[in-house]
Amino acid sequence: MDYPAPGDLPRLSYGYDDEHEREYASPTSRGYPHHVQYGSNRASPVHQFREDQVTTHDFVEKTENGKRIPPPRPPPPRQKKRTFTEEEKITKELTAQQIRWFYRDDRTKKWCPFIGYDSLQLEFKYRKVYVHGELGEAVVDRIVVRGGLYEVDITEKKCYTIYWTAEPAHVMRGVWYYSNTSEPLDDDLVREIERKHLSHFRGQKISQMSELQDASKGPKPVICSLHFKDCHVDWNSVNDVFLYSESASSRLARSIGQSLGFSKASTSGYRLQRGYPKEARLEDKPPPISHLVLVVHGVGQTMEASNITRSCSDLRRGANKIIEKLFPDLTSIVSTDRVEFLPVEWRSSLFLDGGLIDGLTPNRLKNLRAVLNSTGLDLLYYQSPLYRSEILKKLQEELNRLYNLFCHRNPWFEANNGKVSIFAHSLGSVITYDILTGWNPIHLYDQYLSHEQGQHPDLETVGPAHKELAVKLAKARKRVVELEEKLLATNQIAAYENAPKLIFKVENLFCVGSPLSVFLGMRGIRPHGNGSIDHILPHGACKRLFNIYHPSDPVAYRIEPLLLKHYTTIMPLQIHRWESSKQVPYDQIQAKVYPKVLKNGGKEMSPKSNMSDTSSRRSSSSGGFGSIMARWSKPDEKPAEREALEDLEKVLMRIENMEPPPPIVETPEDDTHEFDHVELEHRLDFELKESNFSNGYISALTSHTSYWGSLDVALFVLYHLYPGYLRTKEELKAMSKM
């Protein structure tokens, strides 16, 4: 078997464009044993080549003030033009490095190359089974690929997901390619073309220059041809192989071109190339996963457009793009850190009402009602005592199942102190919060009983004939209170012990488009005034809480005013745009307050001036309602009608975000509270910047699902997962010159 030796060769590019999920190349020494293959304990032939690889003991991390400093990025290797050895210049079977395996992307439907390490693993298994026949009738183990998220069955040529359910992707072994695009030819064509090529040219010397480019020798004749149903292949030399379509238009183009003196290949031929342009290398593999992010969906999962696996893929793709552009140290050859996102699907397998609500839904506007049933009903289900525990338990089981499976596939994760964060959207953030804190509705029932028990009858109003009876009742009530307090304490302990719990510690909870603060407010949570979040989320349950929201998201609410009341006057922190040249650390951004105005709204404006000002802005921006107002605002119009139109216009303008948010009313002097001087330990509310060209109506409909593909959100998450790795544009320019 012709195995490749790793060697000290230049590191190859990833082989993916920005449209696909990127895999980051690195040597095999990125923090996990040489015999581990993406968490698999199976040995592989590739692990027999070198034992002198750099290990994690050769690299000492530096710390400064307790913060981790990323390792220095080595200068990029010089990419040398590939030259053939004397042995490689002879036509023979391709080596494993020259073969490249592909998978069909389910989103773009294009063939995407596996990274070098994955391709070699697949090729070694393929040769072991089909060339050497070493396994015989034994079951062929699947090969783990694509960063450990998928595995390939080499016999079926299918790529299966590991952590979620999806249709398997097709896999292809690339031997012959279109020279201009490096897209592989179909297997049916490749087998015959390869057989024909070796039968005619085996042992012949391969020239590094096309013989057709040598004009002194004149046009080359066709040495041999191979015909298929829809095309045929011509060999002009060992280097010059062309595929021609047999369609009528292609035949016509060839006929016209040749009559004008052009060669057959220059008219309608596709030059073919044998072997992938970039050799596969064992060093081309991603680093080990150091931070796992579990992505929890919210409402609407039963709708196809809200599929969490697709949403998580968008988030992963955006994060990979940000890493490539702004976190180059995470892709360096010495990096031992990588983040991975796994979707957590908890809704589709639940049949909460057995189809009852669908049967109750009227037929009128059925499509609209179906959308509402698939979204809004989840909120009602979770509020229901019949279904809440079932939903809670399902999410907890799925989180623990994924973590167990991940640790089984990556046994070094816990040993290397891997961290786990949760990215929860919409209702998913509320359910995740309840799992982390163990909150149960029985707490509200306890509060209600305590309140009712304090309502004793007034003994002073009881008549003399019933005085003795009232005293006995008071003693009985006191005894009942004592017994119920003991019972309630026992019930609360039992409820906490029986509550669904996670088997792992949570580093960060990213609440995205979340109504969590509204749920907490309805549960009686009020500002405490000490600047800590321990009364709503203990530090032992989760180290950091982040509330990310779009200003037009109708489902999202702030959390900070629930901790400190005066934060209603303090603006949330703006999330940096990913392309911004200045990325100020969030803990260094100074808090800003909303502009305070008088109770009467500040500067008074006459109805006419206010009307003309708002109408002109509205007309210039959209030309819609302002023009209607202009037609309706006649001199003889009644004041009541004018006032109604003015009020309607103000409401529409607020909905469309065409004017600043309503002013914050200045707090009266006699209404100041004692917490104004207290600040939060960490800021919680982070607001996405709204586009200058966004429309209020459209934003309200689309903003709740806009987080998945937002590069700003991806940058925000990565910054807090790896705060020491973000590079400024000046640093990136300096590094590119090295």
Secondary structure, 3 states (H helix, E strand, C coil): CCCCCCCCCCCCCCCCCCCCCCCCCECCCCCCCCCCECCECCCCHHHHCCCCCCCHHHCCCEEECCEEECCCCCCCCCCCCCCCCCCCCECCCCCCCCCEEEEECCCCCCEEECCHHHHHHHHHHHHHHHHCCCCCCCCCCCEEEHHHCEEEECCCCEEEECCCCCCCEEEEEECEEECCCCCECCHHHHHHHHHHHHHHHCCCECCCCCHHHCHHHCCCCCCEEEECCCEEEEECCCCCEEEEECCHHHHHHHHHHHHCCCCHHHHHEEEEEECCCCCCCCCECCCCCCEEEEEECCCCCCCHHHCHHHHHHHHHHHHHHHHHHHCHHHHCCCCCCCEEEEEECCCCCCCCCCCHHHHHCCCCCHHHHHHHHHHHHHHHHHHCCCCHHHHHHHHHHHHHHHHHHHHHHCCHHHHCCCEEEEEEECHHHHHHHHHHHCCCCHHHHHHHHHHHHCCCCCHHHCCHHHHHHHHHHHHHHHHHHHHHHHHHHHHHHHHHHHCCCCCCCEEEEEEECCCHHHHHHHCCCCCCCCCCCCCCCCCCCEEEEEEEECCCCCCCCCCHHHCCHHHHHECCEECCCCCCCCCCCHHHCCCCECCEECCCCCCCCCHHHHHHHHHHHHHHHCCCHHHHHHHHCCCCCCHHHHHHHHHHHHHHHHHCCCCCCCCEECCCHHHCCCCCCCCCCCCCEEECCCCCCCCHHHHHHHHHHCCCCCHHHHHHHHHHHCCCCCCCHHHHHHHHCC
